[in-house]
Amino acid sequence: MFALPFGCEPRTRVHTRLESGGASENGCRRRCLVRRGAAYAPNAAQTSPGLLRCHKRVTKRSGLSRTRAREAVTPPATPTWSVSRADVGESSATPVAELAQVSYYVREHLAVIEDVSLALHRYEIVCLVGQSGCGKSTILRLFAGLVRPTRGTVYFGGKALHRVNPDAAIVFQNFALFPWLTVVENVMLGLGSSIPLAERRRLATEMVDMIGLDGYENAYPRELSGGQRQRVGFARALVTHPTLLLLDEPFSALDVLTAENLRSELLNLWTHGSMPTQSMLMVTHGIEEAVSLADRIVVLGKGPGHVRAEIPVRLRHPRDRKSDAFQELVDRVYKIISDEDVYVTRPMDTTGMPIPRKGNTMLPSGLRAPSMPSIAPRPRVPVSDTVKRSNRVNGGDDDANMHSGRASEATGRLASNQANAHPQRLEPNNERTSEFPALPPVRLGSVAGLLQLLASESSPVVDLYRLGQALQLDVHGLYPIVEAAEILGLLTLSEGDVALTDAGHAFVAGSVDDRKRIVRGALLVAPDARLIQIICRLLRQAKHRRIPESLVLDSVLDRHFEPAASRRQLDTAIEWGRYAELFAYDSVSGELFLEEDNGTPENGQERVRRSETVPRADSSKNSFGSREMNQLSDATDELE
Ligand SMILES: Nc1ncnc2c1ncn2[C@@H]1O[C@H](COP(=O)(O)OP(=O)(O)OP(=O)(O)O)[C@@H](O)[C@H]1O
């Protein structure tokens, strides 16, 4: 199945609101929501992790100063962001969308779902859980108007829906990106052709920025990690400003740390009222995921699909997964799903108390046991220097690793026991031929996920071994992520224990811009980030602020690493440099380049940003004069 967000009309109410003060009902409502922040909402500047970049968006669009723009969208300081948007009492009598006694049959006689009634209210996240084949995705498609009910009615905004829903968008599990289109072009597809091309590009670029992919606008999907691809999926859905966001297992294809990071960023956007969306319906197989995100969990039964229980989740955000209330709810949902004979009547649903008839503890097919990691104490196993060195050059096993795919994740898990039991037996890596510092080849999204996880722990110090167990990562998979965080000064590792530093706490609490600033500052001074520092200096020396990647490979990396390891080092440097917006990369020409200089001195160095005006060298290596190449090549000796 492949579909794009629906609707072609430009829907610009949020931007209108931000620029003009907002006159629309929706804009007003959302503004009120933000203002009520004094009573319930978070202070983005203090507590907002992740993806939120509204202040930057406002700056770009309205010309406000950055500080003023931040004030325009940041609610007043408040103790905590703890109340669900569904709890603000703004849900109106008319649901955002509703299935009223809907049945859906295929081939005229095969019932997929039967007599399902389900209302989605304003500012509510509803999670659909249930065994494989119980009709979860079908319900999503009904709300999207992609399929029509055989009986019953689908309502949207109180009106019967008879066509594809233009105010809904879907985020898919498998990202569904066009590989031949860049990030911005993929997002533009969500907008439809009735909007002028330049406007589509502008809106898409803004959304890419908001979703935390600034610096990747012109990257192709193959250059992105799974988490980044799913960010594009979110951007493509959100760029249409959908009233209803439908999520079909959006985190299930991601490794656990990336999923953790993205999930918390999404929740943060939602909680801050930064999304144009009024209601979210998410299909998930993860019970803990449902309990951590949902305002209401709907459990479906199968044969044919029907609603077995609706369980309101009244826990406050951020939800403590170790709390008794959280775990009780997980157990309750688990019991309802796993025991077909637990019969739940509708009046009982609101209390969330099922009536067990007889025991059945088997995990149904397609249902994952509670999967979000929690960490317990354990005996200590230090990580050997050999493992550290080996992992720096070779990377770990998870999707976190930039050079391994899903298959290697599974392999890594299988290998985990041996590796954890005998880390000191791992063979030293022989690729490196000198003491040039190697970057651990991991994605920074995984680092963010790890930090997020550590911050949610009650203990300030967490045991690395237990952490690996909880994440189902062996030492090869986990250590490079920890090491990357260590290089960036975000955590400390001592005798097998990891602890967040002040910078690590600031990173977790910070916005996307804050996070990038922290990483940028660290990369410019960290001794182990010498490769990135050399690239930055070469770029500043280059005539057009562009260098071919071959220069870095030939003149720097190949002196110190075997060719395959050189490539991995360069890919890592590109990923980190892009994230920090230190430089950009053109994968077609294989060139690194500086973006427009915004003149902001940082750590004694000048930060540079994108510019269409930077002259672009020809994609062939020859466009760099041999004299310049020689000069730059000579310069590397000095830089090293
Ligand atoms: N167009 C169709 N033709 C034939 N069978 C269909 C069609 N649509 C849905 N089904 C069947 O209906 C059942 C429910 O499908 P659906 O994808 O909605 O379930 P699901 O709960 O989302 O499953 P999963 O959790 O495995 O993704 C499945 O058995 C599916 O094969």
The ligand as an SDF file (V2000), in Angstrom:
LIG
                    3D

 31 33  0  0  0  0  0  0  0  0999 V2000
   -9.1390   -5.6630    0.4120 N   0  0  0  0  0  0  0  0  0  0  0  0
   -8.9950   -6.7790    1.1270 C   0  0  0  0  0  0  0  0  0  0  0  0
   -9.0970   -7.9790    0.5500 N   0  0  0  0  0  0  0  0  0  0  0  0
   -8.9750   -9.1220    1.2620 C   0  0  0  0  0  0  0  0  0  0  0  0
   -8.7480   -9.1300    2.5760 N   0  0  0  0  0  0  0  0  0  0  0  0
   -8.6330   -7.9630    3.2090 C   0  0  0  0  0  0  0  0  0  0  0  0
   -8.7480   -6.7180    2.5320 C   0  0  0  0  0  0  0  0  0  0  0  0
   -8.6050   -5.7350    3.4400 N   0  0  0  0  0  0  0  0  0  0  0  0
   -8.3910   -6.3300    4.6150 C   0  0  0  0  0  0  0  0  0  0  0  0
   -8.3960   -7.6640    4.4840 N   0  0  0  0  0  0  0  0  0  0  0  0
   -8.2100   -8.6440    5.5480 C   0  0  0  0  0  0  0  0  0  0  0  0
   -8.8480   -8.1590    6.6870 O   0  0  0  0  0  0  0  0  0  0  0  0
   -8.1010   -8.4490    7.8370 C   0  0  0  0  0  0  0  0  0  0  0  0
   -7.8120   -7.1840    8.5940 C   0  0  0  0  0  0  0  0  0  0  0  0
   -6.8100   -6.4500    7.8870 O   0  0  0  0  0  0  0  0  0  0  0  0
   -6.0540   -5.2120    8.5230 P   0  0  0  0  0  0  0  0  0  0  0  0
   -4.8490   -4.9600    7.7030 O   0  0  0  0  0  0  0  0  0  0  0  0
   -6.9880   -4.0820    8.7070 O   0  0  0  0  0  0  0  0  0  0  0  0
   -5.6810   -5.8160    9.9460 O   0  0  0  0  0  0  0  0  0  0  0  0
   -4.6140   -5.2830   10.9940 P   0  0  0  0  0  0  0  0  0  0  0  0
   -5.2180   -5.4440   12.3370 O   0  0  0  0  0  0  0  0  0  0  0  0
   -4.1460   -3.9310   10.6310 O   0  0  0  0  0  0  0  0  0  0  0  0
   -3.4680   -6.3410   10.7940 O   0  0  0  0  0  0  0  0  0  0  0  0
   -1.8970   -6.2030   11.1370 P   0  0  0  0  0  0  0  0  0  0  0  0
   -1.8250   -5.9250   12.5910 O   0  0  0  0  0  0  0  0  0  0  0  0
   -1.3660   -7.5430   10.7840 O   0  0  0  0  0  0  0  0  0  0  0  0
   -1.3590   -5.1150   10.2730 O   0  0  0  0  0  0  0  0  0  0  0  0
   -6.8470   -9.1610    7.3830 C   0  0  0  0  0  0  0  0  0  0  0  0
   -7.0400  -10.5330    7.5430 O   0  0  0  0  0  0  0  0  0  0  0  0
   -6.7400   -8.7970    5.9320 C   0  0  0  0  0  0  0  0  0  0  0  0
   -6.1260   -9.8070    5.1990 O   0  0  0  0  0  0  0  0  0  0  0  0
  1  2  1  0
  2  3  1  0
  2  7  2  0
  3  4  2  0
  4  5  1  0
  5  6  2  0
  6  7  1  0
  6 10  1  0
  7  8  1  0
  8  9  2  0
  9 10  1  0
 10 11  1  0
 11 12  1  0
 11 30  1  0
 12 13  1  0
 13 14  1  0
 13 28  1  0
 14 15  1  0
 15 16  1  0
 16 17  2  0
 16 18  1  0
 16 19  1  0
 19 20  1  0
 20 21  2  0
 20 22  1  0
 20 23  1  0
 23 24  1  0
 24 25  2  0
 24 26  1  0
 24 27  1  0
 28 29  1  0
 28 30  1  0
 30 31  1  0
M  END
$$$$
